[in-house]
Amino acid sequence: MQTARTLEVLRTQVAKLRRRQEGGAARIGLVPTMGALHEGHLTLLRRARAECDHVVASIFVNPTQFGEGEDLDAYPRQLEEDSAMLEAEGCALLWAPEVAAMYPTGFATSITVGGVSEGLCGAARPGHFDGVATVVAKLFNQVAPDMAFFGEKDFQQLAVIRRMARDLDLTRPHVDAIVGVPTVREADGLALSSRNRYLSPGQRAAAATLPREMREAIARIEDGQEVAPTLAALEDALLGAGFAAIDYAVLADAASLAALDGLKGGPARLLVAARIGGTRLIDNMAVGE
């Protein structure tokens, strides 16, 4: 596996990868990450390897998507360990830029995606999705991948990236180039996340209540029970289990993320963000599928 730390080296290495395929240009898959890799990230990499000739992974802790008081400085950075994991999984190229390479002196551009970025985590974390959209747009321009792979755990992020890619013609219109990969979960159902490491043993045990109560709420909604009291019961159960606060618990249209008061026949999603100790956990699950 090659590692690029400058844009010049990145583009040179990507060009070499594209020429390595007999009979035409090689298909490049991109897996953007902020490092602190776990099985969820590796699942994205394996999916990319299955669908592409070569995989480029990025590791960049993006400062523009962290708000005031969030954990930018505390966010785990373990480039050597992460590099070894990527190489073991067959990653061809790692793009690991410094902040100055991504945001050089005088950088003054930001991308805002309306609609899907509003509400949910967008309301709780002002500016967060502007930072996500901007850095992902840069990654698409830098690597020029044929496909890019993102986890469904960050479902609103996935919706924002898909909207941006369509609106700005960042992907080929006839290809489903933004691939959402199902959430990877631990044995007790908790979605894998780099932030799970912040949980104490007691908090970790209580956190398993989140996916369990979400499944219960989904069963009630699919059984025809009213949405509002079902979601209220979900919130009460989480608070009773030790969660400190619920940022949101919403049934939403899976494409627009508009809140729903019941199933309307199309794909829907239950999305929850809840805080336990100093850690904010998010999760989502399909409803009515």
LOTIVO-220020 format. One record per residue (C-alpha): x, y, z. Coordinates in Angstrom, 3 decimals. Layout:
N
X | Y | Z;
...
REM end
This chain:
289
0.000 | 0.000 | 0.000;
1.252 | 3.461 | -0.919;
0.677 | 6.497 | 1.318;
0.244 | 10.009 | -0.042;
0.647 | 13.066 | 2.162;
0.557 | 15.716 | -0.587;
-1.950 | 16.305 | -3.376;
0.736 | 15.973 | -6.043;
1.716 | 12.506 | -4.814;
-1.932 | 11.488 | -4.459;
-2.787 | 12.354 | -8.055;
0.352 | 10.660 | -9.366;
-0.463 | 7.454 | -7.495;
-4.143 | 7.469 | -8.519;
-3.097 | 7.876 | -12.155;
-0.816 | 4.844 | -11.802;
-3.642 | 2.780 | -10.323;
-5.935 | 3.657 | -13.222;
-3.345 | 2.462 | -15.769;
-2.899 | -0.932 | -14.112;
-6.103 | -2.429 | -15.542;
-5.821 | -4.318 | -18.818;
-8.449 | -3.449 | -21.389;
-9.284 | -0.001 | -19.991;
-8.982 | 2.304 | -17.021;
-9.199 | 0.676 | -13.601;
-12.249 | 1.350 | -11.443;
-11.336 | 3.331 | -8.309;
-13.333 | 3.143 | -5.079;
-12.971 | 5.754 | -2.332;
-13.525 | 5.098 | 1.381;
-13.341 | 8.409 | 3.294;
-12.638 | 8.109 | 7.042;
-11.384 | 10.135 | 9.978;
-9.287 | 7.231 | 11.199;
-9.631 | 5.353 | 14.497;
-10.680 | 2.474 | 12.286;
-12.933 | -0.359 | 13.418;
-14.845 | -3.205 | 11.794;
-17.396 | -0.767 | 10.366;
-14.710 | 0.996 | 8.330;
-13.183 | -2.292 | 7.231;
-16.600 | -3.440 | 6.024;
-16.706 | -0.368 | 3.768;
-13.267 | -1.247 | 2.452;
-14.275 | -4.834 | 1.703;
-17.384 | -3.668 | -0.130;
-15.265 | -1.263 | -2.160;
-12.778 | -3.999 | -3.029;
-15.642 | -6.237 | -4.165;
-16.966 | -3.588 | -6.569;
-13.809 | -1.801 | -7.709;
-10.374 | -2.666 | -9.063;
-8.495 | -0.568 | -6.514;
-9.446 | 1.147 | -3.263;
-8.223 | 4.515 | -2.041;
-8.914 | 5.255 | 1.628;
-8.546 | 8.662 | 3.216;
-7.775 | 9.447 | 6.842;
-8.349 | 13.068 | 7.760;
-9.752 | 14.433 | 11.023;
-11.662 | 17.300 | 9.466;
-11.689 | 20.350 | 11.755;
-14.463 | 22.150 | 9.879;
-17.094 | 19.595 | 10.891;
-16.410 | 19.985 | 14.622;
-18.314 | 22.671 | 16.486;
-17.428 | 24.650 | 19.581;
-17.029 | 22.379 | 22.588;
-16.868 | 19.196 | 20.471;
-14.106 | 16.627 | 20.669;
-11.682 | 17.675 | 17.899;
-8.600 | 17.620 | 20.133;
-9.704 | 14.428 | 21.864;
-10.599 | 12.602 | 18.654;
-8.346 | 9.523 | 18.455;
-5.484 | 9.681 | 15.989;
-3.619 | 6.429 | 15.297;
-2.287 | 6.672 | 11.771;
0.301 | 3.889 | 12.072;
-2.217 | 1.379 | 13.439;
-4.872 | 2.436 | 10.943;
-2.393 | 2.134 | 8.048;
-1.568 | -1.427 | 9.034;
-5.277 | -2.324 | 9.133;
-5.890 | -0.844 | 5.696;
-2.895 | -2.611 | 4.188;
-4.022 | -5.929 | 5.653;
-7.391 | -5.463 | 3.928;
-5.840 | -4.815 | 0.537;
-6.158 | -1.043 | 0.317;
-4.046 | 0.203 | -2.599;
-3.509 | 3.817 | -1.553;
-3.922 | 5.839 | 1.641;
-4.510 | 9.588 | 1.372;
-3.499 | 11.105 | 4.729;
-3.124 | 14.866 | 4.286;
-2.228 | 17.426 | 6.905;
-4.748 | 20.163 | 7.672;
-2.662 | 22.707 | 5.739;
-2.887 | 20.546 | 2.615;
-6.676 | 20.449 | 2.770;
-7.224 | 24.007 | 3.945;
-4.291 | 26.153 | 2.767;
-3.827 | 29.717 | 3.915;
-6.657 | 31.894 | 2.638;
-9.121 | 29.027 | 2.174;
-12.553 | 30.694 | 2.012;
-15.011 | 28.280 | 0.386;
-17.792 | 26.291 | 2.017;
-20.584 | 24.111 | 0.621;
-24.056 | 24.220 | 2.176;
-26.617 | 21.567 | 1.283;
-30.151 | 22.681 | 2.097;
-33.058 | 20.488 | 3.084;
-31.540 | 17.204 | 4.209;
-28.852 | 18.959 | 6.290;
-31.451 | 20.836 | 8.340;
-32.918 | 19.374 | 11.520;
-31.718 | 16.221 | 13.286;
-27.930 | 16.444 | 13.729;
-27.897 | 19.599 | 11.629;
-29.919 | 21.396 | 14.303;
-27.826 | 20.053 | 17.174;
-24.497 | 20.711 | 15.437;
-24.678 | 23.991 | 13.479;
-22.227 | 24.068 | 10.583;
-21.380 | 20.386 | 10.902;
-22.754 | 19.333 | 7.530;
-21.210 | 22.340 | 5.796;
-17.857 | 20.967 | 6.956;
-18.764 | 17.442 | 5.847;
-19.980 | 18.538 | 2.418;
-16.946 | 20.726 | 1.810;
-14.356 | 18.107 | 2.733;
-16.121 | 15.317 | 0.822;
-16.386 | 17.527 | -2.274;
-12.639 | 18.139 | -2.003;
-11.976 | 14.397 | -1.652;
-14.087 | 13.671 | -4.746;
-12.164 | 16.288 | -6.724;
-8.799 | 15.088 | -5.426;
-9.273 | 11.351 | -5.994;
-11.913 | 11.437 | -8.799;
-13.270 | 8.025 | -7.743;
-15.742 | 5.969 | -9.753;
-17.563 | 5.038 | -6.542;
-17.471 | 6.159 | -2.914;
-18.577 | 4.137 | 0.101;
-20.201 | 5.463 | 3.280;
-21.783 | 3.774 | 6.277;
-25.534 | 4.015 | 6.797;
-24.947 | 4.627 | 10.493;
-24.407 | 8.300 | 9.633;
-27.623 | 8.312 | 7.630;
-28.119 | 12.074 | 7.472;
-24.511 | 12.487 | 6.343;
-25.148 | 9.951 | 3.577;
-28.250 | 11.878 | 2.486;
-26.296 | 15.154 | 2.432;
-23.496 | 13.657 | 0.328;
-25.925 | 12.095 | -2.146;
-27.780 | 15.402 | -2.544;
-24.548 | 17.335 | -3.017;
-23.187 | 14.839 | -5.548;
-26.384 | 15.045 | -7.607;
-26.660 | 18.819 | -7.417;
-23.018 | 19.515 | -8.314;
-22.633 | 16.701 | -10.886;
-19.830 | 15.131 | -8.888;
-20.663 | 11.610 | -10.056;
-21.700 | 10.042 | -13.336;
-25.494 | 10.314 | -13.664;
-26.007 | 6.713 | -14.830;
-24.040 | 5.154 | -11.971;
-25.154 | 4.740 | -8.360;
-21.758 | 6.025 | -7.321;
-22.515 | 6.883 | -3.677;
-22.896 | 3.523 | -1.972;
-24.501 | 3.263 | 1.451;
-23.281 | 0.224 | 3.391;
-25.456 | -1.221 | 6.198;
-24.480 | -0.416 | 9.784;
-22.120 | -2.862 | 11.464;
-23.186 | -3.731 | 15.005;
-21.679 | -5.342 | 18.059;
-23.138 | -8.557 | 19.472;
-25.639 | -6.672 | 21.634;
-26.779 | -4.520 | 18.734;
-24.923 | -1.286 | 19.469;
-23.746 | 0.374 | 16.262;
-19.969 | 0.394 | 15.933;
-18.535 | 3.875 | 16.401;
-15.183 | 5.398 | 17.249;
-16.960 | 7.227 | 20.065;
-17.956 | 3.966 | 21.805;
-14.464 | 3.905 | 23.317;
-15.409 | 6.937 | 25.418;
-18.045 | 4.927 | 27.313;
-17.365 | 3.575 | 30.800;
-18.288 | -0.096 | 31.366;
-21.572 | 0.938 | 32.969;
-22.388 | 3.362 | 30.176;
-21.475 | 0.770 | 27.579;
-23.917 | -1.712 | 29.114;
-26.668 | 0.922 | 29.203;
-25.947 | 1.963 | 25.607;
-27.231 | -1.396 | 24.359;
-30.699 | -0.159 | 25.336;
-30.643 | 2.155 | 22.312;
-30.881 | -0.425 | 19.486;
-33.146 | -2.659 | 21.566;
-35.700 | 0.100 | 22.227;
-35.475 | 1.264 | 18.630;
-36.438 | -2.196 | 17.417;
-39.351 | -2.216 | 19.867;
-40.548 | 1.170 | 18.585;
-40.280 | 0.019 | 14.973;
-42.355 | -3.064 | 15.713;
-45.085 | -0.878 | 17.216;
-45.076 | 1.559 | 14.302;
-45.212 | -1.278 | 11.772;
-48.099 | -2.745 | 13.785;
-50.023 | 0.466 | 13.193;
-49.601 | 2.151 | 16.574;
-49.432 | 5.949 | 16.655;
-45.993 | 7.401 | 16.056;
-45.903 | 10.244 | 18.604;
-46.655 | 8.169 | 21.730;
-44.393 | 5.389 | 20.449;
-41.473 | 7.776 | 20.133;
-42.256 | 9.294 | 23.535;
-42.128 | 5.810 | 25.063;
-38.783 | 5.226 | 23.316;
-37.353 | 8.401 | 24.838;
-38.662 | 7.516 | 28.299;
-37.083 | 4.051 | 28.073;
-33.698 | 5.498 | 27.140;
-33.781 | 8.073 | 29.931;
-34.773 | 5.350 | 32.355;
-31.828 | 3.223 | 31.228;
-29.306 | 5.946 | 32.046;
-29.155 | 8.201 | 29.006;
-28.809 | 11.837 | 30.049;
-30.697 | 13.449 | 27.174;
-32.363 | 12.668 | 23.860;
-31.484 | 15.096 | 21.079;
-34.095 | 13.609 | 18.779;
-36.112 | 10.491 | 18.035;
-37.781 | 10.906 | 14.648;
-39.567 | 8.797 | 12.061;
-38.518 | 10.283 | 8.716;
-38.824 | 9.771 | 5.001;
-35.688 | 7.867 | 3.988;
-34.910 | 10.175 | 1.049;
-35.879 | 13.679 | 2.182;
-35.549 | 13.075 | 5.958;
-38.821 | 14.970 | 6.417;
-40.553 | 13.932 | 9.643;
-43.472 | 11.510 | 9.285;
-46.460 | 10.949 | 11.564;
-46.996 | 7.488 | 10.115;
-45.914 | 5.126 | 7.355;
-46.858 | 6.502 | 3.931;
-45.953 | 3.527 | 1.772;
-42.400 | 4.621 | 0.911;
-39.095 | 3.869 | 2.637;
-38.879 | 5.335 | 6.136;
-36.203 | 5.519 | 8.794;
-36.191 | 5.815 | 12.574;
-33.336 | 8.130 | 13.576;
-32.190 | 8.713 | 17.152;
-29.456 | 10.769 | 18.806;
-28.978 | 10.400 | 22.538;
-26.361 | 11.382 | 25.078;
-24.929 | 9.112 | 27.751;
-22.284 | 10.584 | 30.006;
-20.289 | 12.914 | 27.776;
-20.845 | 10.820 | 24.647;
-23.394 | 11.444 | 21.925;
-24.578 | 8.280 | 20.169;
-26.547 | 8.181 | 16.930;
-28.346 | 5.305 | 15.285;
-30.965 | 4.655 | 12.631;
-32.944 | 1.718 | 11.334;
-35.231 | 1.058 | 8.378;
-38.973 | 1.027 | 9.059;
-41.601 | -0.722 | 6.991;
-39.221 | -2.653 | 4.753;
REM end
